[in-house]
Structures are given as structure tokens and as C-alpha cells.
Amino acid sequence: MNNKNIQIDITAENSSLIPTKGSAGASGYDLRAKADYLLKKGGRLTVPTGIKLSIPKGFEAQIRPRSGLAIKHGITVLNSPGTIDSDYRGEIGVILINHSEEDFHIEKGMRIAQMVFAEVLEAEFILSDSLDETMRGSSGFGSTGSK
């Protein structure tokens, strides 16, 4: 198996904000809140992480929810997965939404999301008069059933 590693240059407002993995087999790096915030019930909020990245060309970072926050508190990433492009150099912010009936207190240093790196393929679009036929055709949402 070929494991590919990439080097990511990072600036952080303090070293405790540098993303870490929760276990040796984890694919995501935990992102932390740089300060205390209040996420009101039913509300959404961009939570700053205090880090900036230099992602190599040909890669992206995907921001994904943490399952524990989702199941225990109804907190998830609104635009999941959020995409951090390789040419973005600003502070990483995580857009969280509170689906619960209670306000949620985000504490400084709390793990709020996870970040996964992925290769980006370049596409060449070719204008065609028609597309190849498939069994599904143009049937949309829910057309393949639920079982």
C-alpha cells in the first residue's frame, strides 16, 4: 500500500491550536476553537481556529463534522464538507450550526471539527451533443430506492 504524505506549512496564534489526530488510525486532524463562543440554539456561527495553512497545489483540505458533537449536542459543520483551496492563505474558520434546542458553549481549545487532506483532479470539460445512456438515466433524488 502506498501512503502519501504531504508537508503543510502552518502559522498558529499559539501551539495548542495546531491540528492533531485523536488516534494513530484517524484520517482527520482535529481543529480547535481559538476562543470562547456561544452558539445559540438553531443558530450558526463561523468559529475561528487561529491557524493559517499553505496547502500544496494539487491538494485541498476538507472540513468535516466531529461525530461526537453531532450525536451528543446536535452541532455540525453547515457546509460539510467545507473546502479549503490550496491558494487560500487566510485564517481557517469553521461554520458550525446548532440543531439542538439549547445554546451551546464553545470553549477555547475545544475540538470543533476535523480536517482531511485530499488530492484534487483537474477536469477537462468536452462539449457534447449527447451523453452515453445508463440504466438510471435522468432519474434524480431517491430514484434508486432506500433498500
ABEGO torsion letter per residue (X at the ends): XBBBBBBBBBBBABAAABBBBABAABABBBBBBABBBBBBBGBBBBBBAGBBBBBBBGBBBBBBBBAAAAAAAGBBBABOBBBBBAABABBBBBBBBBABABBBBBBBGBBABBBBBBBBBBBBBBBBABBBBBAAEABBBGAAEAX
